[in-house]
Amino acid sequence: MTTTEAPDLRQAIDRCADEPIHIPGSIQPHGFLLVVSDTELRVQQASENVRHWLGVDAQSLLGQPLSALLPTARIEAGLAALTEDDHNPFHLSDVSIQLERGVEQTFALLGHRHGGRLILEFERADNVHQAYDALYPLMRTFVVQLQETRELEALCQLAVREVKRITGFGRVKAYRFDAEDNGLVLAEVADPGYPSYLGLCFPAADIPQQARRLYRENLIRVIQDATYTPSPLVPALHPDSGAPLDLSFAALRSVSPVHLQYMRNMGTLASMSISIVIRDRLWGLISCHDAEPHAVSYQTRTACELLGRILALQIEAREAETLAQRKLQLRQQIVHLLSAMADRDSVVEGFRHLPEIVLGFAAADGAAIIAADNCEVIGDTPDQEQILELTRWLGERRRDQLIFQSDCISRDIPDMPALAAQCAGVMAISISRLHAHYLIWFRREQIKTVNWAGQPEKRIDSESGALSPRHSFEQWQETLRGYAQPWDQVVVEGALELRNAVLGIVLRKAEEMAQLAGELRASNKELEAFSYSVSHDLRAPLRHIAGYTELLSEMESKQLSERGMRFLDNIADAARFAGTLVDNLLSFSQMGRAALRLSDVDLTALVASIREELAPDCEGRQIEWHLLPMPIVIADAAFIHMVLRNLIDNAVKYSRTREVAIIEVGAEQRAGEVVVYVRDNGVGFDMQYAGKLFGVFQRLHRMEEFEGTGIGLASVRRIIERHDGQVWAEGQLDKGATFYLSLPKLSYTSSLPDRDI
């Protein structure tokens, strides 16, 4: 057979994966097979090689009762014990058949039901009692030693040693499949002259998926001679179903020619495999090879199947024990983390307080917690900008995933080569249902060297176009870069558990904040009511003071000294200021109580009217007014008038030291909002105090220089926030200031607090 690389290699691999190996239409010739009706025991199909074994033509057996060939009393008794749901071949009886030459031959008869068919397989019988006498002590010793062994490799080594002793194969090895279905050889026993594969890795492509399914369902497969000639079934299709016979559980099932060639390329003429199935998953195989054809009796196969099942139970128990310990450790770490987060009333603080547990939890080299644009890191992590870029990627591409994991960033996130250059593995969980908050772990690259049992490449036959098995099984080393240690499933599940717990903490804190906010709103309302009452009650006495002071000044001015008159003037000024302050406080307290009354507000007309109102204050001054066209907005007209009056009045006031004051009022249309600004060339302010401008009683200039109560800008902010807008300011000392306010583009159906249309 000649081989060559071909462009349609993928098609050949796909054809191989689709090969129906469970319905080969033939059997191996070291026995013969009959398919009989379950009720009448009449022959429906027979393997063609019955002529070799019985000297009769397969065709002549069709439709004949089985009793015409052999005594059926013991067979019928055995069939009564054969359950419908057990597809494994069952030893019904040893039967003696009289051959044409007068010779009597004894066969071991194995039967099983599958797909509604009763399948009988005949193999040359061995001495049953002798076989069991030899096998039972071996199995008993094996079970005792297995219970005393703890390590996985030691368990497998014990198993391969016993299998070799029972079967006599030249080489027996046990291997485990990894997450990619590659098989790593963990244990091996081999006679001199056999190549050793211990520690080598067999590529996943050696076993197609349909073969793995059969390994999982039928735990024993024997090929006595890789050079055998298959014996076809007669007829090829079952007469009742018209379909090929399903031989998934038949011991004599013929195997794929590709696999036979694979064996011959390996220098193996006989093989047996024992499947290790754990929780319905093909965990691994015990694989037996021999350089010469090698027969395995059904008693030995039964013993090996039992050995495989016991080994699987032991491995499952060890894995369950290890898994339980790891889960317990993870739970303890989660409890520590949650306790730290709860004690500090902050998820971020809890994360920062226990760096060793955060890293140990996921066996990571670095970790980060991201809350919006804030990024806290511990350990060995990428740059913060790269971490934030990762969170943006997660938000855009993996929004619906609770967790994202990768052991090869360059493969799974090709858009971020800079991130892949700094770490190889990442696991991220979202810790908020609304915001881009993440807890992320990072793992460094681990350069991995894989010793393959031959270069894992595929070729196709140049003549047939079929997939050709590889010819070389010599050790071939491959170095893998860019990979981190894969994230264990138990760690992934633990991370999800941690996420749910963190969300619980966040939710509890949100509820506490909501309760505090409610209490604060109630307290504010009480303060507003108190402020309103006090302001209202103070207005009359202050006006009386101012009025009586003026009367006293007019009536008694001739009798008072100059100093007394000055005292009266001071009293009058103080009373007027106090009255203005009370009026402003009253207005300010009313803003939170009054409902908004939305209407169309022509900002251009409103600014023009305010300019006229301020005309007396501008007499004798040179002011350049730049009033730009402004839109009509939907807002509370009275409140917006108060806002612009405050801002323009401030512009006039703080620019009075200028020889020529310049005041500009305009607006910009933006997406979803209108931004209004008032700009002047006055005294300005230092930007480091910009955050205090809109606070109550906040002053950036001396009261003696610029009069005012310190409530105007606080009122501006309160009114705009009632409209769901914002205020801000920009300025430079002695170079002027600009005050901005944004108003959302409302409609008359907009929902605003206390809105009253």
URNOR-V16705 format. One record per helix or strand of 3 or more residues. SS is the DSSP state (hx for helix, st for strand). FROM is the first residue (numbers start at 1). LEN is the number of residues. If there is no record, write none. Layout:
ss=SS from=FROM len=LEN
ss=SS from=FROM len=LEN
This chain:
ss=hx from=9 len=9
ss=hx from=21 len=3
ss=st from=31 len=6
ss=st from=42 len=6
ss=hx from=50 len=5
ss=hx from=58 len=4
ss=hx from=66 len=3
ss=hx from=73 len=8
ss=st from=90 len=9
ss=st from=104 len=11
ss=st from=117 len=8
ss=hx from=128 len=21
ss=hx from=152 len=16
ss=st from=171 len=7
ss=st from=183 len=8
ss=hx from=204 len=3
ss=hx from=209 len=9
ss=st from=220 len=4
ss=st from=231 len=4
ss=hx from=257 len=10
ss=st from=270 len=9
ss=st from=281 len=10
ss=hx from=298 len=46
ss=hx from=347 len=7
ss=hx from=355 len=8
ss=st from=366 len=6
ss=st from=374 len=6
ss=hx from=384 len=14
ss=st from=403 len=4
ss=hx from=409 len=4
ss=hx from=417 len=6
ss=st from=425 len=6
ss=st from=438 len=6
ss=st from=448 len=6
ss=st from=459 len=3
ss=st from=475 len=6
ss=hx from=489 len=68
ss=hx from=562 len=30
ss=st from=598 len=5
ss=hx from=603 len=11
ss=hx from=615 len=4
ss=st from=623 len=5
ss=st from=632 len=5
ss=hx from=637 len=18
ss=st from=661 len=10
ss=st from=673 len=8
ss=hx from=687 len=6
ss=hx from=712 len=11
ss=st from=726 len=7
ss=st from=736 len=9
